[in-house]
Amino acid sequence: MTFKHARISNTYAKGLLMGRSKENLQRFIANTHLCHSILKQSISLKKTLFNPLVERNKKKLILKKILDGKVEKDFLNFLFIVCDHKKSNLLPDILNKTIQLAYKHQKTQYATIESTIPLTQTQKQSLQNKLKILTGAHEIQLQPIINQELIGGIIIHTTLKTIDFSIKTQLQKLSKSLAPKFQN
């Protein structure tokens, strides 16, 4: 994402969250998560929204068919505004930024956890507790991702840093350290 796109996404996200009450903010976070997951799952929807040749009204009609009754009316109207402003190609970035800003407002830290197998509830809770201490956040929202390429271990991505405990990375480091010794 370019700096310009990041700035635009940030502006729209702030606009969406402006003046929301705590209860309303929770509903908007849920709406944002739902919309974001639908976009992630539907490649054809993403292609349609990203295509500049598809008319704005057609994009809005598609969004209405998919989301009407599932998200709040003013959230859907916000999506229509994004389409009207010809920024539907930035919708995933806008939704991501909205989630980040909402969590920041609630003193909630967002963390993506990559692992080769799903974490147990106990592991998730332990990780949340440790991340609360490290980040000073009141809440930690985990987004698990299964990544078979890690071989084992986990990678933790937060907004501030990435912590890599994967076997893949450890093997790469070992390989780099041993390579010069075998070249002589």
Stockholm file with secondary structure:
# STOCKHOLM 1.0

chainA/1-184         MTFKHARISNTYAKGLLMGRSKENLQRFIANTHLCHSILKQSISLKKTLFNPLVERNKKKLILKKILDGKVEKDFLNFLFIVCDHKKSNLLPDILNKTIQLAYKHQKTQYATIESTIPLTQTQKQSLQNKLKILTGAHEIQLQPIINQELIGGIIIHTTLKTIDFSIKTQLQKLSKSLAPKFQN
#=GR chainA/1-184 SS CCHHHHHHHHHHHHHHHTTCCHHHHHHHHHHHHHHHHHHHHCHHHHHHHHCTTSCHHHHHHHHHHHHBTTBCHHHHHHHHHHHHTTCGGGHHHHHHHHHHHHHHHTTEEEEEEEESSCCCHHHHHHHHHHHHHHHCCSEEEEEEEECGGGCSSEEEEESSCEEECCHHHHHHHHHHHHHHHHHC
#=GC SS_cons         CCHHHHHHHHHHHHHHHTTCCHHHHHHHHHHHHHHHHHHHHCHHHHHHHHCTTSCHHHHHHHHHHHHBTTBCHHHHHHHHHHHHTTCGGGHHHHHHHHHHHHHHHTTEEEEEEEESSCCCHHHHHHHHHHHHHHHCCSEEEEEEEECGGGCSSEEEEESSCEEECCHHHHHHHHHHHHHHHHHC
//
